[in-house]
Amino acid sequence: MIGYYVHHHGRGHLHRARSVLSHVDSPSTILSSLPGPWVELPRDDDGPAPDPTAGGRFHWAPAHHPGLRRRMARIARWIEEAAPALLVVDVSVEVAVLARSMGVPVLVTAMRGDRTDPPHELGYDLAHELLAPWPAAFADPGWRWSAKTRYVGAFSRFDGRTPAHQHGGRRRVVVLLGAGGTDQAVDPAVTTPGWDWEWFGTPGHWSPDPWAALSSADVVVTHAGQNAIAEVAAARRPAVVLPQRRPFGEQAATADVLARNGLAVVRHTWPTATEWPSVLAEAVALGGDRWVEWSPGDGARRAARVIDELLEAQCASP
């Protein structure tokens, strides 16, 4: 038995977990505050939050918070009852610490950006291994956990799906804003009369499956969250990447790697309305063929293989 902890911010962590677990041989259980048919955890992010970092050693562990107490107790109870051989953590330093303190090896999903703060160092140091959903060729030079990092390439729920037919006529831009929030954007439609714009992620414009629109777009405009980039890469479409402000500079770091390697057009601020025609033209000229270097198409299978190998090693240990 393995456990898979899924963070409740946005939907990318859940999409990633489902992609990986569909290829894992062993029985598995998801634990998350997201509502669903799994071990549903109490929320710990409402009400007062005194000393949430425990003096800078954690990211989120507010003192005397009843939701946090119930949350950790529910995870601990599941560990005691299920006796998992491994817990995949995507992502929470506090959950990784709890599981490892109970004797359960943890596989922690790595994230880009500056992760040299004490909580991240603690979580990454205690992890049995780290799972990096990007290729080794795009690893950060200063990453000090390279020896125990398993690079599997980007993967998403769309890997292996047949692209939708691209229609002739007017060109289309698909904008993916994501459930995790985004910076405010100007409306570029007025200055791009030759393009039709379709928005996903704005209120009233969320879709559980935007694959048809995504894979048939002439250009995709997206933030730089790991899951969003993996979905665009799976579609092999030209892209404009607009990294959003996130803790630890995660999206900025991802966008910088993409820009340095010529995989996408990157702008660190939203272009003005008058800049959009040239930005779209640059993306079309760049194309989307090189996304295969970022997302080989079997990343979820590779991640599942990492889990299966760790389970075999645990079973073989005395």
Buried (B, 14 or more C-beta within 10 A) or exposed (E): EBBBBBBBBBBBBBBBBBBBBEBBEBEBBBBBBBEEEBBBBBBBBEEEBEEBBBEEBBBBBBEEBEBBEBBBEBBBEBBEEBEBBBBBBBBBBBBBBBBBEBEBBBBBBBBBBBBEBBBBBBBBEBBBBBBBBBBEEBBBEEBEBBEEBBBBBBBBBBBEBEBBEEEEEEBBBBBBBBBBEBEEBBEBBEBBEEBBBBBBBEEEEBEEEBBBBBBBBBBBBBBBBBBBBBBBBBBBBBBBBBBBEBEBBBBBBBBBBBBEEEBBBBBBEBBEBEBBBEBBEBBEEBEBEBBBBBBBBBBBBBBBBBBBEBBEBBEEEE
